[in-house]
Amino acid sequence: MSQTPRIRQKKRAFPRILGRERAFLADTLRAETTGGLLLLVAAVVALIWANSPWQDTYHHLRETHLGPLTVEGWASDGALTLFFYLAGVELKRELVVGTLSKLSEAVVPVVAAFAGMVLPAIIYVVVNLTADGGKPHGWAVPTATDIAFALAVLAIVGSSLPSALRAFLLTLAVVDDFGAILVIAVFFSHGFHLLSLLAAVALIAAWFVLQRFRIRTPFLYVPIAIGAWWFMHESGIHATIAGVALGFVTRVVADPGEEHAPAERIEHRLRPWSAGLAVPLFALFAAGVTLSGSAVRELLTDPVAIGIVAGLLVGKAIGVFGGSWLTARFTRAELNSDLAWRDVAAVSVLAGIGFTVALLIAQLAFASDADQVERAKAAVLIASVLAALIAAVLLARRNREYAD
């Protein structure tokens, strides 16, 4: 008896996004694009304010104490917790029902993200080990990609680019965010307090139990979230990790007959606050770097600044593209037929925008040296602007080709 030959399906490095996941992706891109533009506006305002005749008022406001934290501390430890909560939800969704749930589809962006973190760190360390006055412990600064900023650039200049490329950038950024979260949790914890950590873990477990029993009362979730954040902060682990943990224990799959999963409902309500307030507020108080003539000259010889710029501009581009190409080459996965490797190369340059999380890590890595924090932040800003401009030119050229 003859058998019908089985048609072998080829693996795709960047699969098409269909159905409900495609709709979710579109909603996320729209929100993050708006947030990216607000982030850019906040950063520009901070730079102008910090270099204006009123710069003293800027620094005074940033260092003003409101309860247990300064205004800058509330922006970085408080407001960014909301951003990291949504990052945790996104990562869990990708792992459970998204592209990361399928090994054949997840391997390329995961390896690309990993290579895009490792190579910038190596470049930074090499620069700082071979130069006088180098500070190798700042290796983590150039490892992070700013998803909101990157998606804003992609949306502005890449309206005709295939959705598969946007999906790749989003997945890459989610994995990148997870790597940055691990870096912050492992390398930038201080003064560890076990009882506070246990209290935070107990509250996160309580959140999980409420999710497990399908309880939707906001009056229970809000105090648990605030308590988990506070005890995580008091434990010595960066407070934003509480947001990530709460995101991980939020249910992302809807029950039969349930229109939306809790993660989708909560995200729908919180994302505008994250994109429109939390992240721009952090940028406003983190990006205010004084750029005097002497400060700019110091950047040209500062190994930390050189390592950050080289890591973000060169390391990210080579790491992301090289990781993608090598993985597709050796796993026999094929590029989506809608894309060309030149598209991936342009997005790899875009990954060099290391704004929000890179600024946060710079604050943590050089916390004891205020001047070095300023130079590191300036380097992040310079590298991010250059990466955005170069990527915009490359993407605009590809966009014209797709539009024709």
ABEGO torsion letter per residue (X at the ends): XBBBBBBBBBBBABBBBBEAAAAAAAAAAAAAAAAAAAAAAAAAAAAAAAABAAAAAAAAAAABBBEABBAAAAAAAAAAAAAAAAAAAAAAAAAAABAAABAAAAAAAAAAAAAAAAAAAAAAAAAAAABBGBBAAAAAAAABBBAAAAAAAAAAAAAABBAAAAAAAAAAAAAAAAAAAAAAAAAABBGBBAAAAAAAAAAAAAAAAAAAAGBABAAAAAAAAAAAAAAAAAAGBBAAAAAAAAAAABBABBBBGBABBAAAAAAAAAAAAAAAAAAAAAAAAAABBBBBAAAAAAAAABAAAAAAAAAAAAAAAAAAAAAAAAAAAAAGBBBBAABBAAAAAAAAAAAABBBAAAAAAAAAAAAABAAAAAAAAAAAAAAAAAAAAAAAAAAAAAAAAAAX
